[in-house]
Amino acid sequence: WYQRRVREAVVSTQSTGEPAKPVAEKRPAPRTSDTSKGGDAGKGGDAGKGNKPWMKKSGPTTPTNAQTSDPPSAFSFLQHWSAYKKKKDIVQFGKVLESYDPHSFPKLFSSSIDADMVIAIVDAVDKYFIPNEQHQKALDILQAVTKVQRFDVMTMLMSQKDKSAISDVINRLQGDGKAIKSLHSRFS
């Protein structure tokens, strides 16, 4: 930026014959490193070159392992959910679920869970966790889903076909018989 201003001053001096005003007077005061106003402004070498973090081109929109290591937040989960709905990659969605602590689900979902999301979670349990012999993690996830605020209302609105499919997946789980019975009663 500074070099461009110097060149402009030199060119204007050559074309008009009048001495140019000092460039330092025209230069704006450097900004502090306040991230809410641009963060990297005034840091010299990166200014105007598109090297700021928010200007970098992002990679693929599907979640990667690096993205799934983010601290759990409703926003990041909903991003993964949106990517799943577009690509229908249940294995990747299973990996996303695996990266979250199931005990955080009630707070994470609060009121944003719906029947489609629950069916996708059960599908991930069926196609990712059970084949990988992660029965306890699958139980923990399903139990956590039943503790979400709107779960009871949502299950009342589920079709009998969906409830039957969920029951079949729960039957395939191995582990604590009491927990499995509890899941059957909550999902019916």
C-alpha positions in Angstrom: 0.0 0.0 0.0 2.7 2.4 1.0 4.8 1.7 -2.1 1.7 2.3 -4.3 1.1 5.7 -2.7 4.8 6.6 -3.2 4.5 5.7 -6.9 1.3 7.7 -7.3 3.1 10.7 -5.7 6.1 10.4 -8.0 3.8 10.1 -11.1 1.7 13.1 -10.1 4.9 15.2 -9.6 6.2 14.2 -13.0 3.0 15.0 -14.8 2.0 18.3 -13.1 5.4 19.6 -12.2 4.2 20.6 -8.8 5.8 19.0 -5.8 3.9 16.2 -4.3 2.5 16.5 -0.8 4.4 14.3 1.7 3.0 10.8 1.6 3.3 10.3 5.3 0.5 12.9 5.8 -1.9 11.0 3.7 -1.2 7.6 5.3 -4.0 6.7 7.8 -3.1 5.9 11.3 -2.4 2.2 11.9 -5.2 0.2 13.5 -4.8 -1.6 16.6 -5.0 -5.4 16.5 -8.7 -5.4 17.2 -10.0 -8.6 15.6 -13.5 -7.3 15.3 -12.3 -4.6 12.9 -10.1 -6.6 10.6 -7.5 -8.1 12.9 -4.5 -8.0 10.6 -4.9 -4.4 9.3 -1.8 -2.4 9.6 0.6 -5.4 9.7 2.5 -4.4 6.7 3.4 -7.3 4.4 0.0 -8.9 4.3 -2.0 -5.8 3.7 -3.9 -5.9 0.5 -2.6 -9.3 -0.6 -5.6 -11.4 0.4 -3.6 -13.3 3.0 -5.9 -12.6 5.8 -7.5 -15.7 7.5 -11.0 -14.7 6.5 -10.0 -14.2 2.9 -8.3 -17.6 2.4 -10.2 -20.0 0.2 -11.7 -22.8 2.2 -11.2 -26.4 1.3 -14.0 -28.8 0.7 -17.3 -28.2 2.5 -17.5 -31.7 3.9 -16.2 -32.1 7.4 -12.7 -33.4 7.8 -11.0 -34.9 10.8 -9.5 -31.4 11.6 -12.9 -29.9 11.5 -14.4 -32.5 13.8 -11.9 -31.8 16.5 -13.4 -28.4 17.0 -15.0 -27.9 20.5 -18.6 -29.0 20.3 -21.0 -26.3 19.5 -24.5 -26.3 18.1 -23.3 -24.3 15.2 -20.5 -26.7 14.2 -22.7 -29.7 14.6 -25.4 -28.1 12.4 -22.7 -27.4 9.8 -21.8 -31.1 9.8 -25.5 -32.0 9.7 -26.0 -29.7 6.7 -23.1 -31.4 4.9 -24.5 -34.8 5.7 -27.9 -33.9 4.3 -26.3 -32.8 1.0 -24.0 -35.8 0.6 -25.7 -38.5 2.5 -22.4 -39.9 3.7 -23.5 -41.8 6.8 -19.9 -43.0 7.6 -18.6 -39.4 7.8 -21.6 -38.4 9.9 -20.8 -41.3 12.2 -17.3 -40.0 12.6 -18.7 -36.6 13.4 -20.9 -38.1 16.1 -17.9 -40.1 17.4 -15.9 -36.9 18.0 -18.6 -35.4 20.2 -19.1 -36.2 23.9 -22.6 -37.8 24.1 -23.2 -36.1 27.5 -23.1 -32.7 25.8 -26.0 -33.6 23.4 -28.8 -32.3 25.5 -27.2 -28.9 25.8 -25.8 -29.0 22.3 -29.1 -29.7 20.6 -31.3 -27.9 23.1 -34.3 -27.3 20.8 -32.7 -27.7 17.4 -33.2 -31.5 17.1 -35.8 -32.9 14.8 -37.0 -36.3 13.7 -34.8 -36.4 10.6 -31.7 -35.7 12.7 -32.7 -38.5 15.2 -33.2 -40.9 12.3 -29.8 -40.0 10.9 -28.2 -40.5 14.3 -29.8 -43.9 14.6 -28.7 -44.7 11.0 -25.1 -43.7 11.9 -25.4 -46.0 14.9 -26.5 -48.8 12.6 -24.0 -48.3 9.8 -21.0 -46.9 11.7 -20.9 -47.8 15.4 -22.3 -51.3 15.3 -20.1 -52.5 12.5 -17.1 -51.0 14.3 -18.1 -52.8 17.5 -18.6 -49.5 19.4 -21.7 -50.6 21.1 -21.1 -48.7 24.3 -20.6 -45.4 22.4 -23.7 -46.1 20.4 -25.7 -46.7 23.6 -24.3 -43.5 25.1 -25.3 -41.5 22.0 -28.8 -42.9 21.9 -29.3 -42.4 25.6 -28.1 -38.8 25.3 -30.5 -38.1 22.4 -33.4 -39.2 24.6 -32.5 -36.5 27.1 -32.8 -33.7 24.6 -35.5 -31.2 25.5 -38.0 -31.9 22.7 -37.4 -35.6 22.4 -40.7 -36.8 23.8 -42.8 -34.5 21.5 -40.6 -35.5 18.5 -41.1 -39.2 19.1 -44.8 -38.8 19.3 -44.8 -37.3 15.8 -42.6 -40.1 14.3 -44.2 -42.6 12.0 -44.6 -46.2 13.1 -42.2 -47.3 10.3 -39.5 -45.0 11.7 -40.1 -46.3 15.3 -39.9 -49.9 14.1 -36.6 -49.2 12.2 -35.2 -47.6 15.4 -36.3 -50.6 17.5 -34.5 -52.9 15.1 -31.3 -51.0 15.5 -31.6 -51.0 19.3 -32.1 -54.8 19.2 -28.7 -55.1 17.4 -26.9 -53.3 20.2 -25.0 -55.3 22.7 -24.4 -54.2 26.2 -26.4 -53.3 29.3 -29.8 -54.9 29.0 -31.4 -52.3 31.3 -30.1 -49.5 29.1 -31.4 -51.2 26.0 -34.8 -51.7 27.6 -34.9 -48.1 28.6 -34.1 -47.1 25.0 -36.9 -49.2 23.7 -39.4 -47.6 26.0 -38.2 -44.0 25.2 -38.3 -44.5 21.4 -41.7 -46.3 21.3 
